[in-house]
Amino acid sequence: MAQTLDLPASVRPLLPLFTVVKGVWLVGGAVRSLLLGQEAVDLDFAVAGGGRRLAKRVADALGGAYYDLDRERDAGRVVLQSEVGRLTRLDFSRLRGEDILEDLRGRDFTVNALAISLEESPQLLDPTGGLGDLRNRVLRACSAGALAQDPVRALRAVRFAIQLGFRMERATVSQIVAAADKLPQVAGERTRDEFMNILDLPYPGKALRLLDRLSLLEAVLPEMADLRDLRQPPPHEYLALEHTLAVSDRLAEILDLPTAVARGESAGDLTKAHMASQIGRFRGEWMRYLRQQPTSGRNLRQLLFFSALMHDAGKPACRSEEGDGRIRFIGHEQVGAELAASRAGALRLSNSEVKILKTIILNHMWPGALQSSGGATPRATYRFWRQNGSDGISVILLSLADLLGMRPLPPEETAWSSRLEVARTLLLGHLEMLPSLLNGPPLLRGGDLMAALGQPPGPLIGRLLEYVREAQAAGEVKTRDEALALVKQAVADRGTDPSVWDRTSTLMDTGP
């Protein structure tokens, strides 16, 4: 079927650059978005020959950055940045097949097997009936072997179904389930990219539950299997896997808090209203943090949801039962952090991403420990941020979602109120206390301590400077003389062995 239609405005300026090749077609998601009346930011082009050569020509002409995507498939990418910093990606790939129709028939889903010819009278090409499926909001595989040919397409199906709100056709569901067993054989990088795209959805919990129903969740994260039937002690009311999925749901709601307030949803929801009043003012801070990209193309928000999925992965290995029948999971955060690091490595996440995941999971119980000890004192607040850095924001957000995910909403009022107070105090410390400590002049420098104590340069001096900063954060010292007096008395009491001053064994110390 072919029909004439208008080209997107973003494509027209590119047409003069396409004259060096025999044929170019706009394909895939950009065409789908156009037909749905949506803006297509990123554009994909199928090229009769010389995909990388055309991409380089476009990059040179428009002043964009060029990247090789796949030399074997002759695919290249151009990244353009607007004056306001908005990025546009243009991907160019050589035809997979003898002609454009064969290329389209070999794609994943019919709603993606659409193309627009870039001619004087542009035509829509639809060899698999994608336009009808688009109108009927149906997700259908292009062929009976489409997903067996590339099992990663099963993950893509879930993302499209949730993102577009489409119903999966029955035979396509069967293909997805059959592809689950083959997914572990796919290169980790490809699985990672599709899975991280799912975690980038506004409410990834919906997609994660669909992955679970289709046997795909355990194919990506085998650690989930042992959580499925794992019973947890009160106040938990869910088995461990359902708790994990509930945490993902609650986390998305926390991140969407200001939007929910604007929609008026918090008016009748005391949980959201309380959250908005206590920590709503910090939303700008955590959103700026979550938009950061430790690795190009992936952001901290995606890593936070990955952490939410893996935060209790260590519980099965740490399960113990006491004489009175009480179930405990002592040390599960350490085991979970290592499991998350191993899984992230298998999915080819970067070293910086692995480090962040380990930090979040290892310390996700810290706010709860502060809550149990009576709150976040200035000293405890300083220690929290000293150990976690800016990733303490993720630790706090996961801690809140973890509490909310223990039982059906609403949470127990006292526990929720005190956890929010800890979160508010910690976030306030990050916003107000730390900048004043970091940006203001130090009370003492290393030379001051060496002169006053008669000590040479070494680890002890660094430990003592940290001791002073902590005391300053706690409000115990405010002047140079007070700081010197404090250090001299402390050294007299504890000696000059640097190991005595090493606090790495008490990361969650909640003392005054």
C-alpha positions in Angstrom: 0.0 0.0 0.0 1.3 3.5 -0.8 -0.1 6.9 -0.1 1.3 10.4 -0.6 1.9 12.6 2.4 3.9 15.5 3.6 7.5 15.2 4.9 8.3 16.3 8.4 9.7 19.8 8.4 12.9 18.6 10.1 13.6 16.3 7.1 13.2 18.9 4.2 16.5 20.7 4.8 18.4 17.4 4.6 17.1 16.5 1.1 19.9 18.3 -0.9 22.5 16.3 1.0 21.0 13.0 -0.1 21.8 13.3 -3.8 25.0 11.4 -3.5 23.2 8.0 -2.9 20.7 6.1 -5.1 17.9 6.0 -2.5 17.1 7.2 1.0 13.9 6.5 3.0 12.7 7.9 6.4 11.9 4.7 8.4 10.7 3.4 11.7 9.8 5.4 14.8 9.9 8.8 13.1 7.3 7.6 10.6 5.2 6.1 13.3 5.4 9.4 15.3 4.4 11.4 12.3 1.3 9.3 11.6 0.4 9.5 15.3 0.6 13.3 15.1 3.7 13.4 17.4 7.0 15.2 17.0 9.9 13.0 15.9 13.1 14.3 17.5 15.3 11.5 16.3 15.3 10.3 12.7 16.2 7.0 11.1 17.0 6.6 7.5 17.5 3.5 5.3 20.0 4.0 2.6 20.4 2.0 -0.7 24.2 2.2 -0.2 26.8 4.0 1.7 25.0 4.6 5.0 28.1 5.7 6.9 29.3 7.8 4.0 26.0 9.7 3.9 26.1 10.2 7.7 29.5 11.7 7.5 28.4 14.0 4.6 25.4 15.2 6.7 27.6 15.7 9.8 30.2 17.8 7.9 27.5 19.9 6.2 25.5 20.6 9.4 28.4 20.8 11.8 27.3 17.8 13.8 29.2 15.0 15.5 29.6 11.7 13.7 29.8 8.2 15.3 30.1 4.7 13.8 27.1 2.7 14.9 27.8 -0.6 13.1 30.5 -1.0 10.5 29.2 -4.4 9.4 25.8 -3.0 8.8 27.2 0.2 7.3 25.4 2.3 9.9 26.4 5.7 11.2 25.0 8.4 13.5 24.9 12.2 13.4 24.3 14.1 16.6 23.2 17.7 16.2 22.9 20.2 19.1 20.5 23.2 18.9 21.2 26.6 20.4 19.3 25.7 23.5 21.2 22.4 23.9 18.6 20.0 22.5 20.1 17.0 20.9 18.9 15.4 17.7 20.1 12.0 16.4 20.1 11.1 12.8 20.8 7.4 12.1 21.7 6.2 8.6 21.8 2.4 7.8 22.3 0.5 4.6 19.2 -1.5 3.4 18.9 -4.9 5.0 17.7 -6.8 1.9 17.5 -6.3 -1.9 15.2 -3.3 -1.7 13.3 -1.2 0.8 10.3 -3.5 0.9 12.4 -6.5 1.8 14.1 -4.3 4.4 10.8 -3.3 6.0 9.4 -6.9 6.0 12.5 -8.0 8.0 11.9 -5.5 10.8 10.5 -6.1 14.2 6.9 -4.9 14.4 4.5 -3.7 11.7 4.1 -0.3 13.2 7.9 0.2 12.8 7.9 -1.3 9.3 6.8 1.9 7.7 8.8 4.2 5.4 8.5 7.4 3.5 10.2 7.8 0.2 12.1 11.1 0.0 11.1 12.0 -3.5 9.2 14.9 -5.1 5.9 13.3 -4.1 6.8 11.4 -0.9 4.9 8.1 -0.5 4.2 6.0 2.6 5.4 2.4 2.1 3.6 -0.2 4.3 4.2 -3.8 3.1 3.2 -5.4 6.5 -0.1 -3.6 7.3 1.5 -1.4 10.0 -0.8 1.5 9.2 -3.9 -0.5 10.1 -2.2 -1.8 13.3 -1.3 1.7 14.2 -5.0 2.8 13.8 -6.2 -0.2 15.9 -3.4 0.3 18.4 -2.1 -3.3 18.0 1.5 -4.4 18.3 2.2 -7.2 15.8 5.4 -8.9 14.8 6.3 -8.4 11.1 6.8 -12.2 10.6 6.5 -15.5 12.4 10.2 -15.6 13.0 10.8 -11.9 13.8 11.6 -12.3 17.5 13.4 -15.6 17.2 15.7 -13.9 14.7 16.5 -11.3 17.4 15.4 -12.0 20.9 16.1 -8.4 22.1 13.0 -7.5 20.2 11.0 -9.1 23.0 12.2 -6.4 25.3 11.4 -3.8 22.7 7.9 -5.1 22.4 7.2 -4.5 26.1 8.5 -1.0 25.9 6.4 -0.2 22.8 3.3 -1.7 24.3 3.6 0.4 27.5 4.9 3.6 25.8 2.3 3.6 23.0 -0.5 2.0 25.0 -0.9 -0.8 22.4 -2.4 -4.2 22.8 -0.1 -7.1 21.9 -1.4 -9.5 19.2 -1.8 -13.1 20.5 0.8 -14.7 18.2 3.3 -11.9 19.0 2.9 -12.7 22.7 3.7 -16.3 22.0 6.8 -15.2 20.1 7.9 -13.0 23.1 7.5 -15.9 25.6 9.5 -18.2 23.3 12.3 -15.6 22.9 12.8 -15.3 26.7 15.0 -18.4 26.8 17.2 -17.1 24.1 17.7 -13.6 25.5 20.6 -14.6 27.8 22.5 -15.6 24.7 22.3 -12.0 23.3 25.3 -9.7 23.7 25.1 -7.9 27.0 25.4 -4.5 25.3 22.2 -5.0 23.3 20.2 -6.3 26.2 21.5 -3.4 28.3 20.4 -0.8 25.8 16.8 -2.1 25.5 16.5 -2.7 29.3 17.8 0.7 30.2 15.3 2.2 27.7 12.5 0.5 29.6 13.9 2.0 32.9 13.7 5.4 31.2 9.9 5.3 30.9 8.0 7.7 33.1 6.5 4.7 35.0 8.8 1.8 34.3 7.0 -0.3 37.0 4.2 -1.1 34.5 6.7 -2.4 32.0 8.6 -4.4 34.6 5.4 -6.2 35.6 4.7 -7.0 32.0 8.3 -8.3 31.6 7.7 -10.5 34.6 4.4 -11.9 33.2 6.2 -12.7 29.9 9.1 -14.5 31.6 11.5 -11.7 30.5 12.4 -10.1 33.8 14.4 -13.1 35.1 16.0 -13.5 31.6 17.6 -10.1 32.1 18.0 -10.2 35.9 18.2 -13.9 37.0 18.5 -12.7 40.6 14.8 -12.0 40.6 14.0 -15.7 40.5 14.9 -16.3 44.2 12.9 -13.3 45.3 9.6 -14.6 43.9 8.5 -16.7 46.8 10.7 -15.2 49.5 8.7 -14.4 52.6 9.6 -11.3 54.6 8.9 -10.4 58.3 6.6 -7.5 59.3 6.2 -4.7 58.6 6.5 -6.3 55.1 3.3 -7.6 53.7 4.6 -8.7 50.3 6.8 -11.5 49.1 10.2 -10.1 48.1 9.6 -9.9 44.3 6.3 -8.2 44.7 7.9 -5.8 47.2 10.6 -5.1 44.6 8.1 -4.2 41.9 6.1 -2.1 44.4 9.2 -0.2 45.2 9.6 0.6 41.5 6.0 1.8 41.4 6.4 4.0 44.5 9.7 5.4 43.2 8.1 6.6 40.0 5.3 8.3 42.1 7.9 10.1 44.3 9.7 11.4 41.2 6.4 12.5 39.7 5.3 14.3 42.9 5.2 17.9 41.7 3.2 16.8 38.6 0.8 15.0 40.9 0.4 18.1 43.1 -0.3 20.2 40.0 -3.0 17.8 38.9 -4.5 18.1 42.3 -3.9 14.4 43.1 -2.3 15.1 46.5 -5.4 16.9 47.8 -7.1 13.6 48.7 -3.9 11.6 49.3 -2.4 12.2 52.7 0.8 10.2 51.8 1.5 12.5 48.8 0.4 15.6 50.6 2.8 14.9 53.5 5.6 14.1 51.1 5.0 17.3 49.2 5.1 19.4 52.3 8.2 17.8 53.7 10.5 17.3 50.6 8.7 18.9 47.7 11.0 21.9 47.8 14.0 19.7 47.0 12.6 18.3 43.8 14.5 20.6 41.6 17.8 19.5 43.2 17.1 15.8 42.8 15.8 16.2 39.2 19.1 18.0 38.2 21.0 15.2 39.8 19.0 12.4 38.1 19.5 14.0 34.7 23.2 13.7 34.9 24.8 11.1 32.6 27.7 9.2 34.1 27.9 7.4 30.7 26.8 9.1 27.5 23.2 8.1 26.7 22.3 6.8 30.1 21.3 8.9 33.2 21.2 8.5 36.9 17.4 8.1 36.9 17.8 4.9 35.0 20.5 3.7 37.5 18.2 4.6 40.4 15.5 2.3 39.0 18.1 -0.4 38.4 19.1 -0.1 42.0 15.5 -0.4 43.1 15.3 -3.7 41.3 18.5 -5.1 42.8 18.3 -3.5 46.3 17.1 -6.8 47.9 18.8 -9.2 45.6 21.1 -10.3 48.5 18.2 -11.3 50.8 18.0 -15.0 49.7 21.6 -15.6 50.4 21.4 -13.8 53.8 18.1 -15.3 55.1 18.2 -16.7 58.6 15.5 -17.7 61.0 15.8 -17.2 64.8 14.5 -19.5 67.5 11.3 -17.5 67.9 10.6 -17.8 64.1 11.7 -14.3 63.2 13.2 -14.0 59.8 16.3 -11.8 59.3 18.5 -10.8 56.3 21.6 -9.5 58.0 24.1 -8.1 55.6 21.9 -8.3 52.5 22.8 -4.8 51.4 26.5 -5.9 51.1 25.6 -9.0 49.2 23.1 -7.2 47.1 25.6 -4.5 46.1 28.0 -7.2 44.9 25.3 -9.0 43.0 24.2 -5.7 41.3 27.8 -5.0 40.3 28.2 -8.5 38.8 24.9 -8.2 36.9 25.8 -4.6 35.7 29.1 -6.0 34.5 27.4 -8.7 32.5 25.2 -6.1 30.9 28.3 -4.0 30.1 27.5 -1.0 32.2 30.5 1.3 32.7 32.7 1.2 35.8 31.4 4.5 36.9 27.8 3.2 36.7 28.7 0.0 38.6 30.3 2.2 41.4 27.1 4.3 41.7 24.9 1.2 41.8 27.0 -0.3 44.6 26.9 2.9 46.6 23.1 3.2 46.4 22.4 -0.4 47.3 25.0 -0.7 50.0 23.7 2.3 51.8 19.9 2.2 51.0 19.2 1.2 54.7 21.1 4.2 56.1 18.1 6.6 56.3 16.1 3.9 58.1 19.0 3.4 60.6 18.9 7.2 61.3 15.1 7.0 61.7 15.5 4.1 64.3 18.2 6.1 66.2 16.0 9.1 66.6 16.8 11.2 63.5 19.6 12.8 61.5 21.8 14.9 63.7 24.2 17.4 62.1 27.1 15.0 62.7 25.2 12.0 61.2 24.1 14.2 58.3 27.7 15.1 57.5 28.8 11.5 57.7 26.0 10.4 55.3 27.0 12.9 52.6 30.7 12.4 53.2 30.3 8.7 52.4 27.6 8.8 49.6 28.5 12.1 47.9 25.7 13.4 45.6 24.5 9.8 45.2 23.0 10.2 48.7 20.1 11.7 46.8 19.4 8.3 45.2 19.9 6.6 48.6 17.2 8.9 50.1 14.7 8.4 47.3 15.2 4.6 47.3 14.8 4.6 51.1 11.4 6.4 50.8 10.2 4.1 48.1 11.4 1.0 50.0 9.3 2.0 53.0 6.2 2.7 50.8 6.7 -0.6 49.0 6.4 -2.7 52.1 2.6 -2.9 52.1 -0.4 -1.6 50.3 -0.8 2.2 50.6 -1.2 4.1 52.8 1.9 3.5 54.9 2.0 3.3 58.7 1.6 7.0 59.6 4.3 7.3 62.3 7.0 5.4 60.3 6.2 7.5 57.2 6.3 10.7 59.1 9.7 10.0 60.7 11.2 8.7 57.5 10.2 11.9 55.7 11.7 13.9 58.5 15.0 12.1 58.1 14.8 12.7 54.3 14.1 16.4 54.8 16.9 16.8 57.3 19.4 15.1 55.0 18.4 17.0 51.9 18.5 20.3 53.8 22.0 19.4 54.9 23.0 18.8 51.3 21.5 22.1 50.3 22.7 24.3 53.1 25.2 22.6 55.5 27.6 21.1 52.9 28.0 24.1 50.7 29.0 26.3 53.6 31.6 23.7 54.8 33.0 23.1 51.3 33.0 26.7 50.1 34.0 28.4 53.2 37.6 28.7 54.5 38.6 25.7 56.6 39.2 26.3 60.3 42.5 24.5 60.1 44.9 23.4 57.4 47.4 20.6 57.4 50.3 22.9 58.2 48.5 24.2 61.3 48.1 20.6 62.7 51.7 19.6 61.9 53.0 22.7 63.7 50.7 22.4 66.7 51.2 18.6 67.2 54.7 18.2 65.9 53.6 15.6 63.5 55.0 14.9 60.0 52.8 14.8 56.8 50.9 11.6 56.6 47.5 9.8 57.0 47.0 11.1 60.6 46.9 14.7 59.4 44.1 13.9 56.9 42.1 12.0 59.5 42.4 14.9 61.9 41.3 17.4 59.3 38.2 15.3 58.7 37.6 15.1 62.4 37.6 18.9 62.6 35.2 19.2 59.6 32.8 16.7 61.2 32.9 18.7 64.5 32.4 21.9 62.6 29.3 20.3 60.9 28.0 19.3 64.3 28.4 22.9 65.6 31.0 21.8 68.2 33.7 24.2 66.9 33.4 27.6 65.2 36.8 29.2 65.4 40.4 28.2 64.7 41.3 28.2 68.4 38.4 26.0 69.3 39.4 23.5 66.5 43.0 23.4 67.7 41.9 22.8 71.3 39.5 20.0 70.2 42.3 18.2 68.2 44.9 18.5 71.0 42.5 17.0 73.5 41.4 14.2 71.1 45.0 13.3 70.3 45.8 13.2 74.0 42.8 10.8 74.5 43.2 8.6 71.4 46.8 8.8 70.4 48.5 9.3 67.0 47.9 5.9 65.4 46.1 6.7 62.1 44.1 3.5 62.2 42.4 4.7 65.4 41.0 7.6 63.4 39.8 5.5 60.5 36.0 5.5 60.5 35.4 3.3 57.5 34.1 0.5 59.7 31.2 2.7 61.0 29.7 4.1 57.8 26.3 4.1 59.3 27.3 5.5 62.6 24.3 7.5 63.8 25.9 9.0 66.9 25.6 12.6 67.9 
